[in-house]
Amino acid sequence: MTEQNKKHSLALGLCVKNNAIGLPKCFENISKLRTLFDKFMIVIYYDNSNDNSLKICVELAKKYDLKTVVMNSNCKNPVTNIRTVDIANARNNILKYVYSEECNDYNLFGMMDTNKYSCQGDIKIDVIEKYLNDETMFDKWDSLTFAREPYYDIWAFSNDAFQLGCWSYPKVVMALYSNCYTVESYQNELIQYIKNTLLAEENKGKLLPVDSAFCGFGLYKKHVFKGCVYNGYLTDKYIDKELLKKNLEKYPLKKVNTMVDCEHRHFHMMAKRLNNAKIMVACDQAFTYFYSY
């Protein structure tokens, strides 16, 4: 892409903890992603690791000549040891930097997971470019994530009758509440819904509106998400009440099984309810197939 065609600037957030295996491929993909933007930088939030993740980040940023800021490198910020809560804290600290004066010239921010499975396939720059530089496409989204097969991140996903997180249901149901769903049966219904929508052949190339989605990589318009935060604790504050009612009628639940939640769900729903954010999933795959736990 020529310099004249680059219309946007991106501050890309990375949460890093024990990610030594996944970081090399992530940075390789980031070096390609950078070519789509007029200005580009990485904002890393680091949590104390048992491997050499921090050293790898510094070395790879230098190798690919990437403007990089590392937050919490001395690991002074407290952790709760609740995974979603600590990740939400990391993402919120990235947001603080993204919305600071240092990033005034950036109109987009992004989040990319650095684990060993999320963004380990080869990034498809041409797919992402379509949603950035085609003005008609760009105007249709405020949050942009991508389909992938298999679609592993079902906890971050919400739409229609699936307003509760996929871990909200119990493993087993007492005979007294035999009409209620278990976590397995609810997740199976959710996975089938995703196959019938995001992964349907007839939807390839389309943007589909949802209440929440992530799956390892997302782009966001800064002005729409200003004031929104991630939250790793369970809350129904920004869940659409009519859709929640539909959820419980279709997939009965006696009692929520957890007090934690995927941090993305709160973030997306908050932006949608307060700022009318257009939360979209592109029914294109932005990474080549890679699936490994």
VEXTORLUM-722521 format. One record per residue (C-alpha): residue in three letters; x, y, z. Coordinates in steps of 0.5 Angstrom, whole numbers, plus 500, padded with zeros to 3 digits. Layout:
<recs>
+------+-----+-----+-----+
! resn !  px !  py !  pz !
+------+-----+-----+-----+
!  ALA !   X !   Y !   Z !
...
+------+-----+-----+-----+
</recs>
This chain:
<recs>
+------+-----+-----+-----+
! resn !  px !  py !  pz !
+------+-----+-----+-----+
!  MET ! 500 ! 500 ! 500 !
!  THR ! 503 ! 507 ! 498 !
!  GLU ! 504 ! 512 ! 504 !
!  GLN ! 498 ! 516 ! 500 !
!  ASN ! 493 ! 511 ! 501 !
!  LYS ! 494 ! 510 ! 509 !
!  LYS ! 488 ! 513 ! 512 !
!  HIS ! 489 ! 511 ! 519 !
!  SER ! 493 ! 511 ! 525 !
!  LEU ! 493 ! 505 ! 530 !
!  ALA ! 495 ! 504 ! 538 !
!  LEU ! 495 ! 496 ! 539 !
!  GLY ! 495 ! 494 ! 546 !
!  LEU ! 498 ! 487 ! 548 !
!  CYS ! 497 ! 484 ! 555 !
!  VAL ! 503 ! 480 ! 556 !
!  LYS ! 504 ! 474 ! 562 !
!  ASN ! 508 ! 468 ! 560 !
!  ASN ! 507 ! 469 ! 553 !
!  ALA ! 514 ! 467 ! 551 !
!  ILE ! 511 ! 462 ! 546 !
!  GLY ! 506 ! 466 ! 542 !
!  LEU ! 510 ! 473 ! 542 !
!  PRO ! 515 ! 471 ! 536 !
!  LYS ! 509 ! 470 ! 531 !
!  CYS ! 505 ! 475 ! 534 !
!  PHE ! 510 ! 480 ! 533 !
!  GLU ! 511 ! 478 ! 526 !
!  ASN ! 504 ! 479 ! 524 !
!  ILE ! 504 ! 486 ! 528 !
!  SER ! 510 ! 488 ! 523 !
!  LYS ! 505 ! 486 ! 517 !
!  LEU ! 499 ! 490 ! 520 !
!  ARG ! 503 ! 496 ! 521 !
!  THR ! 504 ! 497 ! 514 !
!  LEU ! 497 ! 499 ! 513 !
!  PHE ! 497 ! 505 ! 518 !
!  ASP ! 500 ! 512 ! 517 !
!  LYS ! 502 ! 512 ! 524 !
!  PHE ! 503 ! 505 ! 529 !
!  MET ! 505 ! 504 ! 536 !
!  ILE ! 505 ! 498 ! 541 !
!  VAL ! 502 ! 499 ! 548 !
!  ILE ! 504 ! 493 ! 552 !
!  TYR ! 502 ! 492 ! 559 !
!  TYR ! 506 ! 487 ! 562 !
!  ASP ! 504 ! 482 ! 568 !
!  ASN ! 510 ! 478 ! 572 !
!  SER ! 511 ! 472 ! 568 !
!  ASN ! 515 ! 465 ! 569 !
!  ASP ! 518 ! 466 ! 563 !
!  ASN ! 522 ! 471 ! 559 !
!  SER ! 516 ! 475 ! 556 !
!  LEU ! 519 ! 482 ! 557 !
!  LYS ! 525 ! 480 ! 554 !
!  ILE ! 522 ! 477 ! 548 !
!  CYS ! 518 ! 484 ! 547 !
!  VAL ! 523 ! 488 ! 548 !
!  GLU ! 528 ! 484 ! 543 !
!  LEU ! 522 ! 483 ! 538 !
!  ALA ! 520 ! 491 ! 538 !
!  LYS ! 527 ! 493 ! 536 !
!  LYS ! 528 ! 487 ! 531 !
!  TYR ! 522 ! 490 ! 527 !
!  ASP ! 523 ! 497 ! 529 !
!  LEU ! 516 ! 498 ! 532 !
!  LYS ! 515 ! 504 ! 537 !
!  THR ! 513 ! 501 ! 543 !
!  VAL ! 511 ! 503 ! 550 !
!  VAL ! 511 ! 498 ! 556 !
!  MET ! 507 ! 499 ! 562 !
!  ASN ! 508 ! 496 ! 569 !
!  SER ! 515 ! 493 ! 567 !
!  ASN ! 517 ! 493 ! 574 !
!  CYS ! 510 ! 489 ! 576 !
!  LYS ! 508 ! 494 ! 582 !
!  ASN ! 501 ! 494 ! 580 !
!  PRO ! 497 ! 489 ! 584 !
!  VAL ! 494 ! 483 ! 582 !
!  THR ! 488 ! 479 ! 584 !
!  ASN ! 489 ! 472 ! 581 !
!  ILE ! 483 ! 472 ! 578 !
!  ARG ! 484 ! 471 ! 571 !
!  THR ! 479 ! 475 ! 567 !
!  VAL ! 480 ! 481 ! 573 !
!  ASP ! 487 ! 481 ! 572 !
!  ILE ! 486 ! 482 ! 564 !
!  ALA ! 481 ! 487 ! 565 !
!  ASN ! 486 ! 491 ! 569 !
!  ALA ! 491 ! 490 ! 564 !
!  ARG ! 487 ! 492 ! 558 !
!  ASN ! 484 ! 498 ! 562 !
!  ASN ! 491 ! 501 ! 563 !
!  ILE ! 492 ! 500 ! 556 !
!  LEU ! 486 ! 504 ! 555 !
!  LYS ! 489 ! 510 ! 560 !
!  TYR ! 495 ! 510 ! 555 !
!  VAL ! 491 ! 510 ! 549 !
!  TYR ! 487 ! 516 ! 551 !
!  SER ! 492 ! 520 ! 554 !
!  GLU ! 496 ! 526 ! 550 !
!  GLU ! 501 ! 521 ! 548 !
!  CYS ! 496 ! 518 ! 543 !
!  ASN ! 492 ! 524 ! 541 !
!  ASP ! 494 ! 523 ! 534 !
!  TYR ! 491 ! 516 ! 533 !
!  ASN ! 484 ! 515 ! 531 !
!  LEU ! 484 ! 507 ! 532 !
!  PHE ! 486 ! 503 ! 538 !
!  GLY ! 487 ! 495 ! 538 !
!  MET ! 487 ! 489 ! 542 !
!  MET ! 491 ! 483 ! 540 !
!  ASP ! 492 ! 477 ! 544 !
!  THR ! 499 ! 474 ! 545 !
!  ASN ! 498 ! 467 ! 547 !
!  LYS ! 500 ! 461 ! 543 !
!  TYR ! 494 ! 460 ! 539 !
!  SER ! 490 ! 466 ! 538 !
!  CYS ! 494 ! 470 ! 533 !
!  GLN ! 499 ! 465 ! 531 !
!  GLY ! 497 ! 464 ! 524 !
!  ASP ! 499 ! 468 ! 518 !
!  ILE ! 495 ! 475 ! 518 !
!  LYS ! 491 ! 476 ! 512 !
!  ILE ! 493 ! 484 ! 511 !
!  ASP ! 488 ! 484 ! 505 !
!  VAL ! 482 ! 482 ! 509 !
!  ILE ! 484 ! 487 ! 514 !
!  GLU ! 485 ! 493 ! 509 !
!  LYS ! 478 ! 492 ! 506 !
!  TYR ! 475 ! 494 ! 512 !
!  LEU ! 480 ! 500 ! 513 !
!  ASN ! 480 ! 503 ! 507 !
!  ASP ! 474 ! 502 ! 503 !
!  GLU ! 470 ! 508 ! 506 !
!  THR ! 463 ! 504 ! 506 !
!  MET ! 466 ! 498 ! 510 !
!  PHE ! 469 ! 503 ! 515 !
!  ASP ! 463 ! 507 ! 516 !
!  LYS ! 459 ! 501 ! 518 !
!  TRP ! 463 ! 499 ! 524 !
!  ASP ! 466 ! 502 ! 531 !
!  SER ! 469 ! 495 ! 533 !
!  LEU ! 471 ! 490 ! 528 !
!  THR ! 473 ! 483 ! 530 !
!  PHE ! 473 ! 477 ! 525 !
!  ALA ! 471 ! 470 ! 524 !
!  ARG ! 475 ! 464 ! 524 !
!  GLU ! 474 ! 457 ! 524 !
!  PRO ! 474 ! 454 ! 529 !
!  TYR ! 471 ! 460 ! 533 !
!  TYR ! 474 ! 459 ! 540 !
!  ASP ! 472 ! 465 ! 543 !
!  ILE ! 465 ! 463 ! 545 !
!  TRP ! 466 ! 467 ! 552 !
!  ALA ! 467 ! 473 ! 549 !
!  PHE ! 461 ! 472 ! 544 !
!  SER ! 454 ! 475 ! 545 !
!  ASN ! 448 ! 476 ! 541 !
!  ASP ! 441 ! 475 ! 540 !
!  ALA ! 438 ! 470 ! 545 !
!  PHE ! 445 ! 469 ! 548 !
!  GLN ! 446 ! 474 ! 553 !
!  LEU ! 449 ! 470 ! 559 !
!  GLY ! 456 ! 468 ! 558 !
!  CYS ! 458 ! 461 ! 556 !
!  TRP ! 460 ! 459 ! 563 !
!  SER ! 454 ! 462 ! 567 !
!  TYR ! 451 ! 455 ! 567 !
!  PRO ! 452 ! 449 ! 572 !
!  LYS ! 456 ! 443 ! 570 !
!  VAL ! 450 ! 439 ! 572 !
!  VAL ! 442 ! 440 ! 574 !
!  MET ! 438 ! 438 ! 579 !
!  ALA ! 432 ! 434 ! 578 !
!  LEU ! 428 ! 439 ! 581 !
!  TYR ! 430 ! 444 ! 575 !
!  SER ! 430 ! 439 ! 570 !
!  ASN ! 428 ! 444 ! 565 !
!  CYS ! 434 ! 448 ! 566 !
!  TYR ! 440 ! 448 ! 561 !
!  THR ! 447 ! 446 ! 563 !
!  VAL ! 454 ! 449 ! 561 !
!  GLU ! 455 ! 444 ! 556 !
!  SER ! 448 ! 444 ! 553 !
!  TYR ! 448 ! 452 ! 553 !
!  GLN ! 455 ! 452 ! 550 !
!  ASN ! 453 ! 447 ! 544 !
!  GLU ! 447 ! 451 ! 542 !
!  LEU ! 452 ! 458 ! 542 !
!  ILE ! 457 ! 454 ! 538 !
!  GLN ! 451 ! 452 ! 533 !
!  TYR ! 449 ! 459 ! 533 !
!  ILE ! 456 ! 462 ! 531 !
!  LYS ! 456 ! 456 ! 525 !
!  ASN ! 450 ! 458 ! 523 !
!  THR ! 451 ! 466 ! 523 !
!  LEU ! 459 ! 468 ! 523 !
!  LEU ! 461 ! 462 ! 519 !
!  ALA ! 455 ! 461 ! 514 !
!  GLU ! 458 ! 460 ! 507 !
!  GLU ! 452 ! 466 ! 505 !
!  ASN ! 455 ! 471 ! 510 !
!  LYS ! 462 ! 471 ! 507 !
!  GLY ! 465 ! 478 ! 506 !
!  LYS ! 459 ! 481 ! 510 !
!  LEU ! 459 ! 485 ! 517 !
!  LEU ! 454 ! 482 ! 522 !
!  PRO ! 452 ! 486 ! 528 !
!  VAL ! 453 ! 483 ! 535 !
!  ASP ! 453 ! 485 ! 542 !
!  SER ! 460 ! 482 ! 543 !
!  ALA ! 465 ! 479 ! 540 !
!  PHE ! 473 ! 478 ! 540 !
!  CYS ! 477 ! 472 ! 538 !
!  GLY ! 484 ! 474 ! 539 !
!  PHE ! 484 ! 481 ! 535 !
!  GLY ! 480 ! 487 ! 535 !
!  LEU ! 480 ! 494 ! 532 !
!  TYR ! 476 ! 500 ! 535 !
!  LYS ! 475 ! 507 ! 534 !
!  LYS ! 477 ! 511 ! 539 !
!  HIS ! 472 ! 517 ! 539 !
!  VAL ! 466 ! 511 ! 540 !
!  PHE ! 469 ! 508 ! 546 !
!  LYS ! 472 ! 513 ! 550 !
!  GLY ! 469 ! 512 ! 557 !
!  CYS ! 468 ! 505 ! 557 !
!  VAL ! 472 ! 500 ! 561 !
!  TYR ! 473 ! 492 ! 561 !
!  ASN ! 470 ! 489 ! 567 !
!  GLY ! 472 ! 481 ! 569 !
!  TYR ! 467 ! 481 ! 574 !
!  LEU ! 460 ! 479 ! 572 !
!  THR ! 455 ! 484 ! 572 !
!  ASP ! 448 ! 485 ! 568 !
!  LYS ! 448 ! 493 ! 568 !
!  TYR ! 449 ! 493 ! 560 !
!  ILE ! 445 ! 487 ! 558 !
!  ASP ! 439 ! 489 ! 554 !
!  LYS ! 434 ! 487 ! 559 !
!  GLU ! 429 ! 484 ! 553 !
!  LEU ! 434 ! 480 ! 550 !
!  LEU ! 436 ! 477 ! 557 !
!  LYS ! 429 ! 475 ! 558 !
!  LYS ! 429 ! 472 ! 551 !
!  ASN ! 436 ! 468 ! 553 !
!  LEU ! 432 ! 466 ! 560 !
!  GLU ! 426 ! 464 ! 557 !
!  LYS ! 430 ! 460 ! 551 !
!  TYR ! 435 ! 457 ! 555 !
!  PRO ! 433 ! 457 ! 563 !
!  LEU ! 437 ! 458 ! 568 !
!  LYS ! 436 ! 457 ! 576 !
!  LYS ! 442 ! 461 ! 578 !
!  VAL ! 448 ! 464 ! 575 !
!  ASN ! 454 ! 459 ! 576 !
!  THR ! 460 ! 464 ! 576 !
!  MET ! 461 ! 471 ! 579 !
!  VAL ! 467 ! 472 ! 574 !
!  ASP ! 466 ! 474 ! 566 !
!  CYS ! 470 ! 475 ! 560 !
!  GLU ! 472 ! 482 ! 560 !
!  HIS ! 470 ! 484 ! 553 !
!  ARG ! 463 ! 483 ! 554 !
!  HIS ! 462 ! 488 ! 559 !
!  PHE ! 466 ! 493 ! 554 !
!  HIS ! 462 ! 492 ! 548 !
!  MET ! 456 ! 492 ! 551 !
!  MET ! 457 ! 498 ! 555 !
!  ALA ! 459 ! 502 ! 549 !
!  LYS ! 453 ! 499 ! 545 !
!  ARG ! 448 ! 502 ! 550 !
!  LEU ! 452 ! 508 ! 552 !
!  ASN ! 455 ! 510 ! 545 !
!  ASN ! 451 ! 506 ! 540 !
!  ALA ! 457 ! 503 ! 538 !
!  LYS ! 457 ! 499 ! 532 !
!  ILE ! 460 ! 492 ! 534 !
!  MET ! 461 ! 488 ! 528 !
!  VAL ! 464 ! 481 ! 526 !
!  ALA ! 467 ! 481 ! 519 !
!  CYS ! 465 ! 474 ! 516 !
!  ASP ! 472 ! 474 ! 513 !
!  GLN ! 478 ! 470 ! 517 !
!  ALA ! 484 ! 475 ! 518 !
!  PHE ! 489 ! 469 ! 520 !
!  THR ! 490 ! 463 ! 516 !
!  TYR ! 488 ! 457 ! 520 !
!  PHE ! 491 ! 455 ! 526 !
!  TYR ! 489 ! 452 ! 532 !
!  SER ! 493 ! 449 ! 538 !
!  TYR ! 492 ! 449 ! 546 !
+------+-----+-----+-----+
</recs>
